[in-house]
Every structure is written in C-alpha cells, then in structure tokens.
Amino acid sequence: MSKGIATLLVLLLIPVILVVLFLLFTKGSPSPLGNKTSLMNSVNKAKNDLAKVSPMALWDFEYETKTWKSVGSPPTCPDPFTFPAPADLSLASGILYPGQIRGGDYKPHGGARFDNLPNNELNVYSPFDGKLYQAARHLESGEMQYSLYFINDCGMMYKLDHLRKLTDKFERLLEPIPTGAEGDSRTTMINPAVFISKGELVATEVGIIKTKNVFFDFGVYDLRQRNGVDYSGKDYFNIEQYGMHGVCWMDYLQEPDKSLSYSLPGADGQSGKKSDYCK
C-alpha cells in the first residue's frame, strides 16, 4: 500500500472514530432537551441569573425604623427630574402649597383649586411613570373620594387625592379595596403593584359636588433622602413617612407649568404661599 493511500484511509477513519467515542461516552445519559426537569432547571437558573443582573427595585416603608428602604438596585433618577402638571393649570384658580398647615393639620402634599369651573369635571393624568403602590376609597360629605400613591423605581413617589370619578381601568384596580367611613382615608396596599405609565388618564372628576368644592390634592416625595425640615416638637401625623420626604412639586414641573403654578395665588386662606418646601 502506498503512503498516499494509507494517509487517505486514516483521514476517512477519523470521523468514524469520533462518532463511536461520542456514542460510548453518552450512552445511558439522557439528552438535556429530552429531560423536562433538566430543562426547567436551566430556565430557572437563567431567571435567577437575570435577576442578579437587573433586580426589580421596590420601595417600602419600614414602620419599625420609620424609614423608606429599597429592595434591589434602584435605577438612577433623571437629573433634572421634571414632569408635566397632572392637570391643566390654565384652568386653576389657585395652588395649594405643600409643606404647610391647612385645615388644622400639617399637609406635606399640595394641590390645586378650580373655583371657576362650572362643574367638577377635570381630567387628571399620571405625571410620570410609577407603580400604583397603595390606594384608598373613603367618604367625604357622603361622596366617594379616591387616594392613589405611585412610586417610580428610582425612588420618587407621587400622591393624587380627592379624585371623584376614576377611569374604568382604575375603577377595576380599586374595586377590591374597602370603603372607609367618613374621613377615614386609610390606604390598602396594591399587591402586586401595577405599573402606570406617564400620561395615563386617571380621573375625569375631582372634589366634592355637594359643597361645590372643585380641587384635588397632589404631593411628590423623594424617598431616597430626607428634605432637612426640622419637625422637632411637632406632633404631626405620618411625618416620618411623608413629611420628611415631601418636596416642592412646583419646582419639578416642566415649563410652562412651573411658571404658571407660581403665578397663581395660594389657594389656602390660612397659609397662602407659606411652605416649608417652596422657597
């Protein structure tokens, strides 16, 4: 046999030898694709690996330590963090300033009044992305009022209150929540929290018809840090949860909403434009 023919035979035998070796070593071992348990383990491992790379950021208030804590790695908030007003401020008659005494109590949230509207119809929108975290249904002057709290993963929260008529989507979301008695606005956790995108229509009516009170509350809170306001010696309700994190939401508004909000009069007859947050 010539040297060339021998070399050719060796080359032809190499693939056959490799196939035989593969069959010998894999004999009796089930294929991962044919094994449901192995497949599920692979899927679960992939999910766990993904969670380690980009965990979901959740924020919750710890009542024992009276602090807001994040679980996971929250994304960085945009800088500057700005958003449009939740309603058309060109229709407003005045601004309720956050961080002031109103109605005999301290209010970390603000809001807006619409005394010139002929009725309580007003569209209210979500000003920025956030998860619906908790909510309440309660009575005031015998009329249903809705309170909703939303948290952006980066740590900014906003509150909408005294919404009178919700859109169908939010009606369904709040349907399981018990209705509080007159003045009882205790909230219920939304579990799981529901993501709401910026600009979604939340409500179409606000305030109380019986008393011709056309307004809604709006508050914004930075859960990442305290605002530095000294509340020493002041026994305000929920001050650790909200008051220490309240911000002047007008400063975060995009133009022209920001300038318009500051041009409007302070709507509260007691405190006017006095505010611990707005300078």
C-alpha positions as CSV (number, residue, x, y, z in Angstrom):
1,M,0.0,0.0,0.0
2,S,1.4,3.3,-1.0
3,K,2.0,6.1,1.6
4,G,-0.7,8.3,0.0
5,I,-3.4,5.7,0.1
6,A,-2.6,5.0,3.8
7,T,-2.9,8.6,4.7
8,L,-6.2,8.9,2.9
9,L,-7.6,5.9,4.8
10,V,-6.6,7.4,8.2
11,L,-8.3,10.7,7.3
12,L,-11.5,8.8,6.4
13,L,-11.5,6.8,9.6
14,I,-11.2,9.8,11.9
15,P,-14.9,10.9,11.7
16,V,-16.0,7.3,12.3
17,I,-13.8,7.0,15.4
18,L,-15.1,10.3,16.8
19,V,-18.8,9.2,16.3
20,V,-18.1,5.9,18.1
21,L,-16.4,7.6,21.0
22,F,-19.3,10.1,21.3
23,L,-21.8,7.2,21.5
24,L,-19.8,5.3,24.0
25,F,-19.5,8.3,26.4
26,T,-23.1,9.5,26.1
27,K,-24.7,6.0,26.3
28,G,-27.3,5.9,29.0
29,S,-27.2,9.7,29.6
30,P,-30.5,11.4,28.8
31,S,-30.5,14.4,26.4
32,P,-31.0,17.7,28.3
33,L,-33.6,18.7,25.7
34,G,-35.5,15.4,26.3
35,N,-35.4,15.8,30.1
36,K,-38.2,18.1,31.4
37,T,-36.6,18.5,34.8
38,S,-33.2,19.5,33.4
39,L,-34.9,21.9,31.0
40,M,-36.8,23.6,33.9
41,N,-33.6,23.8,36.0
42,S,-31.9,25.5,33.1
43,V,-34.8,28.0,32.7
44,N,-34.9,28.8,36.5
45,K,-31.1,29.3,36.5
46,A,-31.4,31.7,33.6
47,K,-34.2,33.6,35.5
48,N,-32.0,33.8,38.7
49,D,-29.0,35.0,36.7
50,L,-31.2,37.7,35.1
51,A,-32.5,38.8,38.5
52,K,-28.9,39.2,39.7
53,V,-28.0,41.4,36.8
54,S,-31.1,43.6,36.8
55,P,-33.2,43.2,40.0
56,M,-36.5,44.8,40.3
57,A,-36.4,47.9,42.5
58,L,-39.1,48.0,45.2
59,W,-39.6,50.7,47.8
60,D,-41.4,50.1,51.1
61,F,-41.8,52.0,54.4
62,E,-40.4,50.2,57.5
63,Y,-42.6,51.1,60.4
64,E,-40.2,49.7,62.9
65,T,-37.3,52.0,61.8
66,K,-39.7,54.7,60.3
67,T,-37.6,54.8,57.1
68,W,-38.1,54.1,53.4
69,K,-36.0,51.2,52.1
70,S,-35.3,49.9,48.6
71,V,-35.0,46.2,47.8
72,G,-32.8,45.6,44.8
73,S,-30.8,48.2,42.9
74,P,-33.0,51.2,42.0
75,P,-32.1,53.0,38.8
76,T,-30.7,56.5,39.0
77,C,-33.4,59.2,38.6
78,P,-33.0,61.5,35.7
79,D,-31.3,64.8,36.6
80,P,-33.1,67.1,36.5
81,F,-36.3,65.1,37.4
82,T,-39.1,67.0,35.7
83,F,-42.6,66.2,34.7
84,P,-45.8,68.0,33.4
85,A,-48.6,69.0,35.8
86,P,-51.2,66.3,36.4
87,A,-54.0,68.6,35.2
88,D,-54.4,71.7,33.1
89,L,-53.2,74.5,35.4
90,S,-54.5,77.2,33.0
91,L,-57.9,76.3,34.4
92,A,-56.8,76.5,38.1
93,S,-57.8,79.4,40.4
94,G,-55.0,78.8,42.9
95,I,-52.3,76.4,44.2
96,L,-52.4,74.5,47.5
97,Y,-48.7,74.7,48.6
98,P,-47.1,71.6,50.0
99,G,-45.5,71.7,53.5
100,Q,-47.9,73.9,55.3
101,I,-50.7,73.9,57.9
102,R,-54.2,73.5,56.3
103,G,-57.4,72.7,58.0
104,G,-55.8,72.4,61.4
105,D,-53.3,69.8,60.2
106,Y,-49.9,69.7,58.6
107,K,-50.0,68.8,54.9
108,P,-46.8,67.5,53.2
109,H,-48.8,67.4,49.9
110,G,-50.2,70.3,47.9
111,G,-52.8,70.5,45.2
112,A,-54.8,72.9,43.0
113,R,-58.2,74.5,43.1
114,F,-60.5,75.1,40.2
115,D,-63.2,77.5,41.6
116,N,-64.0,78.9,38.1
117,L,-65.1,75.6,36.6
118,P,-68.8,75.2,36.1
119,N,-68.7,71.6,37.5
120,N,-66.3,69.0,38.9
121,E,-65.2,67.6,35.6
122,L,-61.4,67.7,35.2
123,N,-59.0,65.3,33.6
124,V,-56.2,64.2,35.9
125,Y,-53.2,62.3,34.4
126,S,-50.2,60.4,35.8
127,P,-47.3,62.9,35.7
128,F,-44.5,60.3,35.5
129,D,-44.0,56.5,35.3
130,G,-44.7,54.7,38.6
131,K,-46.2,51.6,40.2
132,L,-49.6,52.0,41.9
133,Y,-48.3,51.2,45.4
134,Q,-51.3,51.8,47.7
135,A,-54.7,53.4,47.5
136,A,-57.8,54.3,49.5
137,R,-61.6,54.8,48.9
138,H,-63.2,57.0,51.5
139,L,-66.2,59.2,52.0
140,E,-66.2,62.9,52.4
141,S,-69.5,64.8,52.7
142,G,-71.1,61.5,51.8
143,E,-69.3,61.3,48.4
144,M,-66.7,58.8,47.3
145,Q,-63.1,60.1,47.2
146,Y,-60.1,58.2,45.9
147,S,-56.5,58.4,47.0
148,L,-53.7,56.9,45.0
149,Y,-49.9,56.6,45.6
150,F,-47.4,55.8,42.8
151,I,-43.7,55.1,43.2
152,N,-41.1,55.3,40.4
153,D,-38.4,52.7,40.7
154,C,-35.8,55.4,41.1
155,G,-37.4,56.5,44.4
156,M,-39.8,59.3,43.5
157,M,-43.4,59.0,44.7
158,Y,-46.5,61.0,44.0
159,K,-49.9,61.1,45.5
160,L,-53.3,62.0,44.0
161,D,-56.2,62.5,46.3
162,H,-59.8,63.8,46.2
163,L,-60.4,62.2,42.8
164,R,-64.1,61.7,42.4
165,K,-64.5,59.7,39.3
166,L,-61.8,57.3,38.1
167,T,-61.4,55.9,34.6
168,D,-62.6,52.3,34.1
169,K,-59.1,50.9,34.4
170,F,-58.6,52.5,37.9
171,E,-62.1,51.7,39.0
172,R,-61.3,48.0,38.4
173,L,-58.0,48.2,40.2
174,L,-59.5,49.8,43.3
175,E,-62.7,47.7,43.3
176,P,-61.4,45.2,45.9
177,I,-60.4,48.0,48.3
178,P,-62.8,48.5,51.2
179,T,-64.5,51.9,51.5
180,G,-63.5,53.9,54.6
181,A,-66.1,55.7,56.6
182,E,-66.5,59.5,56.6
183,G,-63.0,61.0,56.8
184,D,-61.3,57.6,57.1
185,S,-58.6,57.6,54.3
186,R,-56.5,54.7,55.5
187,T,-54.8,53.1,52.5
188,T,-54.6,49.5,51.3
189,M,-51.6,48.0,49.6
190,I,-51.9,47.1,45.9
191,N,-50.3,43.7,45.6
192,P,-48.8,43.2,43.2
193,A,-48.1,46.8,42.4
194,V,-49.4,47.9,38.9
195,F,-47.2,49.8,36.5
196,I,-48.8,53.1,35.3
197,S,-47.1,55.0,32.5
198,K,-46.6,58.7,32.3
199,G,-49.6,60.5,30.8
200,E,-52.3,57.9,31.5
201,L,-55.7,59.3,32.3
202,V,-56.5,58.5,35.9
203,A,-59.7,60.5,36.7
204,T,-62.3,62.7,35.0
205,E,-63.9,64.3,38.0
206,V,-62.4,65.8,41.3
207,G,-63.5,67.2,44.6
208,I,-67.0,67.3,46.2
209,I,-70.1,68.2,44.3
210,K,-72.3,68.7,47.4
211,T,-70.1,71.6,48.7
212,K,-69.2,72.9,45.2
213,N,-65.5,72.1,46.1
214,V,-63.6,71.6,42.9
215,F,-60.0,70.6,43.8
216,F,-57.6,67.7,44.0
217,D,-54.5,67.0,46.2
218,F,-51.1,66.4,44.6
219,G,-47.9,65.6,46.5
220,V,-44.4,64.5,45.5
221,Y,-41.9,62.7,47.8
222,D,-38.3,61.9,47.4
223,L,-37.9,58.5,49.2
224,R,-34.1,58.5,48.6
225,Q,-33.4,61.2,51.2
226,R,-35.0,63.4,53.8
227,N,-35.7,67.0,53.0
228,G,-34.0,68.5,56.0
229,V,-37.1,70.2,57.5
230,D,-36.9,70.3,61.3
231,Y,-40.1,68.9,62.8
232,S,-38.8,68.8,66.4
233,G,-41.6,69.3,69.0
234,K,-44.3,69.0,66.3
235,D,-46.6,66.0,66.6
236,Y,-47.7,65.8,63.0
237,F,-49.4,62.7,61.6
238,N,-47.2,60.4,59.4
239,I,-44.4,62.9,59.4
240,E,-41.7,60.3,59.1
241,Q,-43.4,58.6,56.2
242,Y,-44.3,61.6,54.1
243,G,-43.4,65.0,55.8
244,M,-39.7,64.2,55.9
245,H,-39.6,63.3,52.2
246,G,-42.1,65.9,50.8
247,V,-40.7,68.3,48.1
248,C,-42.0,71.4,46.4
249,W,-43.6,69.8,43.4
250,M,-43.9,73.1,41.5
251,D,-40.1,73.2,41.3
252,Y,-40.2,69.9,39.4
253,L,-42.8,71.0,36.8
254,Q,-41.8,71.4,33.2
255,E,-42.3,74.8,31.6
256,P,-44.7,76.5,31.2
257,D,-46.4,74.6,34.0
258,K,-43.8,75.7,36.6
259,S,-44.1,79.4,35.9
260,L,-47.8,79.2,35.7
261,S,-48.1,77.4,39.1
262,Y,-46.0,80.1,40.8
263,S,-48.1,82.9,39.2
264,L,-51.3,81.6,40.7
265,P,-52.4,82.7,44.2
266,G,-52.0,80.5,47.2
267,A,-55.4,78.8,47.5
268,D,-55.5,78.3,51.2
269,G,-56.8,81.2,53.2
270,Q,-54.8,80.3,56.3
271,S,-51.3,79.7,54.9
272,G,-51.4,81.1,51.4
273,K,-48.0,80.6,49.8
274,K,-46.2,79.8,53.1
275,S,-44.3,76.5,52.7
276,D,-41.5,74.5,54.4
277,Y,-40.5,73.2,51.0
278,C,-41.0,76.0,48.5
279,K,-38.6,78.9,48.8
